[in-house]
């Protein structure tokens, strides 16, 4: 129990630290941040339940006003911004990624973790994010989808990195990958 609490807090901190990494701005002005990598890692390393709890802890700290989101944003106002759908999608993404890693044991961990990160951290996060953008920006789902598509290449790279880091952690410290224990 104590170990679970420590790991949940550690991964909530990881998401916050990844928000400090400066955004990489693509040629057409779309910034790519590292926080979604932390969300993916919460699921692939901690598993479904613990991963979602780590993300919920992070979001609680953001809601309390701590400037933990990329760009130093925090407070309740971010939950009324165009990114609200992505924030709501964070715990869903971690849960789905973790569930895939927990349930799929027939494939190598690097493959399972990459697939979990992609399905949870891209597909499910984008569903939530696109709906949130459509509602807050008063756009159609198609228009909101077009706004989100420039982020796909960066998120695909992050899913591969999450899979590789999870696999490397499992080789170095197998007991640390709670999604497989």
Secondary structure in CASP SS format (residue, H / E / C, confidence):
PFRMAT SS
TARGET T0000
AUTHOR 0000-0000-0000
METHOD secondary structure of the structure
MODEL  1
X C 1.00
X H 1.00
X H 1.00
X H 1.00
X H 1.00
X H 1.00
X H 1.00
X H 1.00
X H 1.00
X H 1.00
X H 1.00
X H 1.00
X H 1.00
X H 1.00
X H 1.00
X H 1.00
X H 1.00
X H 1.00
X C 1.00
X C 1.00
X C 1.00
X C 1.00
X C 1.00
X E 1.00
X E 1.00
X C 1.00
X C 1.00
X C 1.00
X C 1.00
X C 1.00
X E 1.00
X E 1.00
X C 1.00
X C 1.00
X H 1.00
X H 1.00
X H 1.00
X H 1.00
X H 1.00
X H 1.00
X H 1.00
X H 1.00
X H 1.00
X H 1.00
X H 1.00
X H 1.00
X C 1.00
X H 1.00
X H 1.00
X H 1.00
X H 1.00
X H 1.00
X H 1.00
X H 1.00
X H 1.00
X H 1.00
X H 1.00
X H 1.00
X H 1.00
X H 1.00
X H 1.00
X H 1.00
X H 1.00
X C 1.00
X C 1.00
X C 1.00
X C 1.00
X C 1.00
X E 1.00
X C 1.00
X C 1.00
X C 1.00
X E 1.00
X C 1.00
X C 1.00
X H 1.00
X H 1.00
X H 1.00
X H 1.00
X H 1.00
X C 1.00
X C 1.00
X C 1.00
X H 1.00
X H 1.00
X H 1.00
X H 1.00
X H 1.00
X H 1.00
X H 1.00
X H 1.00
X H 1.00
X H 1.00
X H 1.00
X H 1.00
X H 1.00
X H 1.00
X H 1.00
X H 1.00
X H 1.00
X H 1.00
X H 1.00
X H 1.00
X C 1.00
X C 1.00
X C 1.00
X C 1.00
X C 1.00
X H 1.00
X H 1.00
X H 1.00
X H 1.00
X H 1.00
X H 1.00
X H 1.00
X H 1.00
X H 1.00
X H 1.00
X H 1.00
X H 1.00
X H 1.00
X H 1.00
X H 1.00
X H 1.00
X H 1.00
X H 1.00
X H 1.00
X H 1.00
X H 1.00
X H 1.00
X H 1.00
X H 1.00
X H 1.00
X H 1.00
X H 1.00
X H 1.00
X H 1.00
X C 1.00
X C 1.00
X C 1.00
X H 1.00
X H 1.00
X H 1.00
X H 1.00
X H 1.00
X H 1.00
X H 1.00
X H 1.00
X H 1.00
X H 1.00
X H 1.00
X H 1.00
X H 1.00
X H 1.00
X H 1.00
X H 1.00
X H 1.00
X H 1.00
X H 1.00
X H 1.00
X H 1.00
X H 1.00
X H 1.00
X H 1.00
X H 1.00
X H 1.00
X H 1.00
X H 1.00
X H 1.00
X H 1.00
X H 1.00
X H 1.00
X C 1.00
X H 1.00
X H 1.00
X H 1.00
X C 1.00
X H 1.00
X H 1.00
X H 1.00
X C 1.00
END
